[in-house]
Each structure stands twice: as C-alpha cells, then as structure tokens.
C-alpha cells in the first residue's frame, strides 16, 4: 500500500518552483513569490513566481516564435506521436501528478487517481484527432474554370486560464487540442493551485515538447491573467472559471478581437421524478454536489424532488451526507476533503448562515468541520437544506461548496420552468425509470450537458460546455478541435 504521507513529504518541501517560458525555468521579473499551502493543514508546500505583464510578454513572444518557427513544420503525424509520448509519460508519473493535485488543492487522492481514464483518454483522443484535420473541395459556380477548396489552419497563440479545482484535467483540456492542431500555448494557472501545472510542463518537456510550444506563467489573475487576456499577441483565449471573470476576459479580448471560449459557472438542477429508482438516485444526487467538496462547476446543487417521494428521498440524502468522512485528501478513506482556501470557506459559511436566515431548514451538516484532526485546514460539513424556495440565495447563487438545496415539485411542466429559471445553463441531471419522461425532460432543459440516471460522466469524445451565462464554446469531441482552427478558402483560376 502506498505511503502517501511519506511521498508527500518528498514531493514538496517548501522550496521555490520556477515558471516555464521558452523551454527554460524562470524566476520572474519582479522577484515576488506566491505561497502554495496545503488546504488540508496549512503547511507550506512551495513558493512560485508572482509573474506580471513583463513575464507574460516574454511568454507570448516565445509562443509566437515557436508557432512561426520549427513547430510550424511538424506534420500531423509528428504531433500525434508527441501526444502519445506525453500520454505514456503521464501514465508513468500518474501517482505523483495525482498527489500534487491532492496536496495543492485538496481533492481526495482516490478521486484524483480515478481520473486516469479521463486524462490519459484525452491525450490519446487528441493524438488521434491530430491526423484527421482536413478541408473540402467545393463545387462552385464556375466548373472547369475556377477551382475552390478550404484548408483548416491552426489559430495561432492560445492563452489558457484555468481554475484551481482540477489542475490536471483542466490543463490537458487546454493543451492537448492546441498541440494536436499545431497551436502554441501560454497557460496561466490559478494562484491557488499552480504546482501540478508546473509538473505537467516538466513532464511534457522531457517527452520532447519543443521550446515555446507550452509556456506556464504563474501569478495573480488580476496581474498575469489580465495581461494574458488583453495581450495583442494572443489569437485565442480559453478560460474556465467564474462567470464574472469570464465576462471580464471577454471584454479584455475585444482589443484585437481574439477568439474566445468560456466554460463558466453553473447552478445545475437535478430532477428526481416520482418513478425514480431511489436506491440508485440517492448517492448519485448527493455526490453530484459533494464530490470534490462541492468545488465543481457542474454541481447539481438544486435538487428538485417529486413531492410524492420528497420526504423519504431527502431523509436518505441527509443520512448519506451525515455518513461521509471528512478528512485530509491523502487519507484514502476520505470522502470530503478541504476547501481550497480560508477565503472560499468563509464564503461558503456565509451561505450556511443565509439559508436558515431566509427560512431553510438544515437537514444535515450546516457548519464548518473543526475536529482536532482537521486543525489548520479549511473544512465544511456536507450540508443539505430543506424547505428551500426558488428565491433564496442558496437556490439562486453558485456556492461552489458542499451544499444541496432541496426543492419539491408537483408536475413536469412546473419543474422544467423552475429548472430553467436561472441565468446559468451548464449541466442537469434527471432520474426516472420511464424512458419517455427522461427523453422529454432532457430535450426541454436548457443546459450544455444532461445526464439521465447518472451524473458527472465526461468523456474525451463527447463535447462539454454551457449555454446562457455558463459560457460558449465546447471542450471535448471533434467540436473542440474546431475551436483551435481557422478556415481558409483558396481559389485557383484553372482557365
């Protein structure tokens, strides 16, 4: 059995970890650093540079040089081979990558280890896609006189900004399609969780990634992130994070009319119909929120339950929540790990207080978790609220914590209207044993992804993204590749 505590001590010892620009490891112009602390206990893991606009200029210049230079000569087959080597390197280093995520942002180690199929699948899927890029021959209005066709070309330098809640998968979802299409990347990880992204850069460099194809600038969102979003040398911005930040990035990108893809917040509904299989639905509905301590954009935090089964269902969800183990992420039996930071824990605690103040009833949890074993960390009990109404803040606002709001409903027409009455549209879940009911609800719910009798399923071949204020653009599937390509029309006079 792996001794995760011993491996953790060997992996991060509080030392400085430089950022990565043009194949070199750099301290950053300002000399300022950001502390990376373990949210489970407050221990210092490492320090990273607090990059600024000058560092971002250097990274964008390196990405542009690589894009116009040797990288542009790589054939689709060579890009495919590179991605396959990276996948092999990830497989060999998988436990260290997962441990890094667990230490840096708190996700339980069993959950990070379980993401291997998704992450390695992404790398190999995009490797396959690298050799499928093609244009079309078009039959125009001048047959025999003018030949017309299209080619698909890499969009250029991609600026990627990712959040702290899933650094491994979040990074690969941005980097892999860029490599597959021949783009280059400047990646700004969250200041709350940068260490795994730096490890990813090292692994990719050792796998043969050419200099400048990937650059990682650590720093604050208000400094390095803002500089990347508005940089005139960036051709496309891809961002995952809050809706408010996504709006700011979209405004900043107008300077040179960058292409923009945004995967933003959500307040996703989970609908449990009266004919649902309760034994199946209870744990899935609960973990649609409690997974990763609720720090997931697709959390099914609005739990709509048919009135006929509401009381029994919510009693069982509350019992399930009360029996989840709260602990440090490196403990293999942990169900609920820490919240990323004291600031985020305080924000969630504000909603725990707001619920009862607005009339909701606490069915489970409702407080911070503060046992002696959790000292120094940021923990919130998995919480279930009953007697919730649609106008309460806990039912309207994205909490990004382990908090469920239960809402009874009477008819399918009613629940569709209420489920859609939100500015968000990222995901939804439906539980029903009636195929017709499931189909009808799935088509009527306004969301980018709808899961039926399941939740959280994400696969490289299936597109993922939101509608309304949950963003635009898709990640995954062939649609994702198109986000990194431009179409050029070519006309040839053959007369």
Residue pairs with C-beta under 8 A, 6 or more apart in sequence:
2 95
4 99
4 102
4 109
4 330
4 331
4 332
5 330
7 95
7 96
7 99
8 99
8 103
8 330
11 96
11 99
11 100
11 103
12 36
12 45
12 46
12 100
12 103
12 195
13 46
14 44
14 45
14 46
14 47
15 46
15 47
16 27
16 33
16 46
16 47
16 48
17 36
17 46
17 47
17 48
17 194
17 195
17 198
18 25
18 26
18 27
18 28
18 48
18 49
18 198
19 25
19 26
19 28
19 48
19 49
19 51
19 55
19 198
19 216
19 217
19 218
20 26
20 198
20 201
20 202
20 205
20 214
20 215
20 216
21 55
21 58
21 59
21 62
21 215
21 216
21 217
22 58
22 59
22 62
22 65
22 66
22 211
22 212
22 215
23 62
23 205
23 210
23 211
23 212
24 211
26 49
26 55
26 58
27 49
28 49
28 50
28 51
28 52
28 55
28 218
28 219
29 51
29 52
29 54
29 55
30 49
30 50
30 51
30 52
30 54
32 49
32 50
33 47
33 48
33 49
33 50
34 47
34 48
34 49
34 50
34 191
34 194
34 218
34 219
34 220
35 44
35 47
36 44
36 45
36 46
36 47
36 48
36 104
36 193
36 194
36 195
37 43
37 44
37 45
38 44
38 45
38 103
38 104
38 106
38 377
39 105
39 106
39 337
39 338
39 339
39 340
39 341
39 377
39 378
40 103
40 106
40 328
40 329
40 330
40 337
40 338
40 376
40 377
41 328
41 375
41 376
41 377
42 376
42 377
43 376
45 103
45 104
45 195
46 195
48 194
48 195
48 198
48 218
49 55
49 218
49 219
50 218
50 219
50 220
50 223
50 224
51 188
51 217
51 218
51 219
51 223
51 224
52 219
52 223
52 224
52 227
53 223
53 224
53 227
55 217
55 219
55 224
56 186
56 188
56 217
56 224
56 227
56 228
56 231
57 227
57 231
57 233
59 186
59 215
59 217
60 157
60 159
60 186
60 215
60 228
60 231
60 233
60 234
61 233
62 211
62 212
62 215
63 157
63 184
63 185
63 186
63 212
63 213
63 215
63 233
64 156
64 157
64 184
64 233
65 212
66 184
66 210
66 211
66 212
66 213
67 154
67 156
67 157
67 182
67 183
67 184
67 212
69 212
70 210
71 182
71 184
71 210
71 212
71 213
72 182
74 82
74 182
74 210
76 130
76 131
76 133
77 130
77 131
79 127
79 130
79 179
79 180
79 182
80 127
80 128
80 130
80 131
80 180
81 127
82 179
82 207
82 208
82 209
83 123
83 124
83 126
83 127
83 130
83 176
83 179
83 180
84 123
84 124
84 127
85 207
85 208
86 123
86 179
86 203
86 204
86 207
86 209
87 120
87 123
87 124
87 127
88 207
89 203
89 204
89 206
89 207
90 97
90 119
90 120
90 123
90 203
91 116
91 120
93 199
93 203
94 113
94 116
94 120
95 113
96 199
97 112
97 168
97 196
97 199
97 200
97 203
98 109
98 112
98 113
98 115
98 168
99 109
99 112
99 330
100 167
100 195
100 196
100 199
101 107
101 112
101 166
101 167
101 168
101 193
101 196
102 108
102 109
102 112
102 329
102 330
102 337
103 195
103 329
103 330
104 164
104 167
104 193
104 194
104 195
104 196
105 164
105 165
105 167
105 192
105 193
105 340
106 293
106 329
106 337
106 338
106 339
106 340
107 165
107 166
107 292
107 329
107 337
108 329
108 331
108 334
108 335
108 336
108 337
109 329
109 330
109 331
109 332
109 334
110 332
110 334
111 291
111 292
112 168
112 329
115 166
115 168
115 169
118 169
118 458
118 459
118 460
119 168
119 169
119 172
121 459
121 460
122 169
122 172
122 173
122 176
122 460
122 476
123 172
123 176
124 460
125 176
125 460
125 461
126 176
126 177
126 179
126 180
126 460
126 481
127 180
129 177
129 180
129 478
129 481
130 179
130 180
130 181
132 478
132 481
133 152
133 181
133 481
133 485
134 152
135 149
135 150
135 151
135 152
135 487
135 488
136 149
136 150
137 147
137 148
137 149
138 148
138 149
138 150
140 146
140 148
144 494
144 495
145 493
145 494
145 495
146 491
146 492
146 493
146 494
146 495
147 491
147 492
147 494
148 489
148 490
148 491
148 492
149 489
149 490
150 487
150 488
150 489
150 490
151 487
151 488
151 490
152 485
152 486
152 487
152 488
153 182
153 485
153 486
153 487
153 488
154 181
154 182
154 183
154 484
154 485
154 486
155 181
155 183
155 235
155 236
155 259
155 484
155 485
155 486
156 183
156 184
156 235
156 236
157 183
157 184
157 185
157 186
157 233
157 234
157 235
157 236
158 174
158 178
158 183
158 184
158 185
158 186
158 234
158 235
158 236
158 237
158 238
158 484
159 185
159 186
159 188
159 228
159 229
159 231
159 234
159 236
159 237
159 238
159 258
160 171
160 174
160 175
160 178
160 185
160 186
160 187
160 188
160 237
160 238
160 239
161 187
161 188
161 221
161 225
161 228
161 229
161 237
161 238
161 239
161 240
161 241
161 249
162 170
162 171
162 174
162 187
162 188
162 189
162 190
162 197
162 239
162 240
162 241
163 170
163 190
163 240
163 241
164 189
164 190
164 192
164 193
164 340
165 193
165 292
165 295
165 296
165 297
165 340
166 292
166 296
167 189
167 190
167 193
167 194
167 195
167 196
167 197
167 200
168 196
168 200
170 240
171 187
171 189
171 196
171 197
171 200
172 200
173 240
173 475
173 476
174 185
174 187
174 238
175 185
175 187
175 200
175 204
175 214
177 183
177 475
177 480
177 481
177 483
177 484
178 184
178 185
178 484
179 185
179 209
179 213
180 481
180 484
181 481
181 484
181 485
183 236
183 484
184 212
184 213
184 214
184 215
185 213
185 214
185 215
186 215
186 217
186 228
186 234
187 197
187 214
187 215
187 216
187 217
188 216
188 217
188 218
188 219
188 221
188 224
188 225
188 228
189 197
189 198
189 216
189 218
190 221
191 218
191 219
191 220
191 221
192 340
192 341
193 340
194 216
194 218
197 216
197 218
198 216
198 218
201 214
201 216
204 214
217 224
217 228
218 224
219 225
221 245
226 248
226 252
228 234
228 237
229 237
229 239
229 248
229 249
229 252
229 253
230 252
230 253
230 255
232 255
232 256
234 256
234 258
235 258
235 259
236 258
236 259
236 260
236 261
236 483
236 484
237 249
237 253
237 258
237 259
237 260
237 261
238 260
238 261
238 473
238 483
239 245
239 246
239 249
239 260
239 261
239 262
239 263
240 262
240 263
240 264
240 297
241 264
242 264
242 265
242 398
243 264
243 265
243 398
243 423
243 424
243 469
243 470
243 471
246 262
246 264
246 471
249 260
249 262
250 260
250 262
253 260
259 483
260 472
260 473
261 465
261 471
261 472
261 473
261 474
261 475
261 483
262 471
262 472
262 473
263 297
263 426
263 464
263 465
263 466
263 470
263 471
263 473
263 475
264 297
264 424
264 426
264 466
264 469
264 470
264 471
265 297
265 398
265 424
265 426
265 469
265 470
266 297
266 298
266 299
266 398
266 424
266 425
266 426
266 427
266 466
266 470
267 301
267 302
267 395
267 396
267 397
267 398
267 422
267 424
268 288
268 298
268 299
268 300
268 301
268 302
268 424
268 426
268 427
268 428
268 429
268 447
269 300
269 302
269 303
269 304
269 415
269 418
269 419
269 422
269 428
269 429
269 445
270 285
270 288
270 300
270 302
270 303
270 304
270 428
270 429
270 430
270 431
270 455
271 304
271 409
271 415
271 419
271 428
271 429
271 430
271 431
271 441
271 445
272 281
272 285
272 303
272 304
272 305
272 306
272 309
272 313
272 431
273 306
273 412
273 430
273 431
273 432
273 434
273 437
273 441
274 306
274 308
274 309
275 432
275 433
275 434
275 437
276 306
276 309
276 431
276 432
276 433
277 431
277 433
277 453
278 309
278 312
278 313
278 316
280 431
280 453
281 313
281 431
281 453
282 313
282 316
282 317
282 320
283 320
284 429
284 431
284 453
284 454
284 455
285 300
285 303
285 317
285 429
285 431
285 455
286 317
286 320
286 321
286 382
286 404
287 455
287 456
288 298
288 299
288 300
288 429
288 455
288 456
289 299
289 300
289 301
289 303
289 382
289 402
289 403
289 404
290 321
290 324
290 335
290 336
290 382
290 402
290 404
291 299
291 456
292 337
293 336
293 337
293 338
293 339
293 380
293 401
293 402
294 301
294 348
294 380
294 382
294 399
294 400
294 401
294 402
294 403
295 339
295 340
295 344
295 400
295 401
297 426
297 470
298 426
298 427
298 449
298 456
299 400
300 427
300 428
300 429
300 455
301 398
301 399
301 403
301 404
301 405
302 395
302 405
302 407
302 419
302 422
303 317
303 404
303 405
303 406
303 407
304 407
304 408
304 409
304 415
304 418
304 419
305 313
305 314
305 406
305 407
305 408
305 409
306 408
306 409
306 410
307 408
307 409
307 410
310 406
310 408
314 363
314 384
314 386
314 406
315 363
317 363
317 364
317 384
317 404
317 406
318 363
318 364
318 384
319 364
321 364
321 365
321 382
321 383
321 384
321 404
322 364
322 365
322 382
324 335
324 336
324 382
325 333
325 334
325 335
325 336
326 334
326 335
326 336
326 337
326 369
326 371
326 374
326 379
326 381
326 382
327 333
327 334
327 335
327 336
327 337
327 373
327 374
328 334
328 337
328 338
328 373
328 374
328 377
329 337
329 338
336 369
336 379
336 381
336 382
336 402
338 374
338 377
338 378
338 379
339 345
339 348
339 378
339 379
339 380
339 401
340 378
341 378
342 378
344 378
344 400
344 401
345 368
345 378
345 379
345 380
345 401
347 399
347 400
347 401
348 380
348 399
348 400
348 401
348 402
348 403
349 368
349 380
351 393
351 394
351 397
351 399
351 401
351 403
352 365
352 366
352 367
352 380
352 383
352 403
354 392
354 393
354 394
355 362
355 366
355 385
355 388
355 392
355 394
355 403
355 405
356 362
356 366
358 392
358 393
358 394
359 387
359 389
359 392
360 385
360 386
360 387
360 388
360 392
360 394
360 405
361 385
361 386
361 387
362 383
362 384
362 385
362 386
363 384
363 385
363 386
363 406
364 381
364 382
364 383
364 384
365 380
365 381
365 382
365 383
365 384
365 402
366 381
366 383
367 380
367 381
368 379
368 380
368 381
369 379
369 380
369 381
370 379
380 401
380 402
380 403
381 402
382 402
383 402
383 403
383 404
384 404
384 406
385 394
385 403
385 404
385 405
385 406
386 406
388 394
388 395
388 405
388 406
388 407
389 395
389 407
390 396
390 407
390 418
390 421
392 405
394 403
394 405
395 405
395 407
396 422
398 424
407 418
409 415
409 418
412 437
412 440
412 441
415 441
416 441
416 444
416 445
419 428
419 445
420 444
420 445
420 446
422 468
423 468
423 469
424 466
424 468
424 469
424 470
425 446
425 447
425 448
425 466
425 467
425 468
425 469
425 470
426 447
426 448
426 449
426 466
426 467
426 470
426 471
427 447
427 448
427 449
427 450
427 451
427 466
428 445
428 447
428 449
428 450
428 451
429 450
429 451
429 452
429 454
429 455
430 438
430 441
430 442
430 445
430 450
430 451
430 452
430 453
431 452
431 453
432 438
432 441
432 452
432 453
438 452
438 453
441 450
442 450
442 452
446 467
446 468
447 466
447 467
447 470
448 464
448 465
448 466
448 467
448 470
448 474
449 464
451 457
458 464
458 476
459 476
460 476
460 477
461 476
461 477
462 476
462 477
463 474
463 475
463 476
463 477
463 479
463 480
464 474
464 475
464 476
464 477
465 471
465 472
465 473
465 474
465 475
466 472
473 483
474 480
474 483
475 483
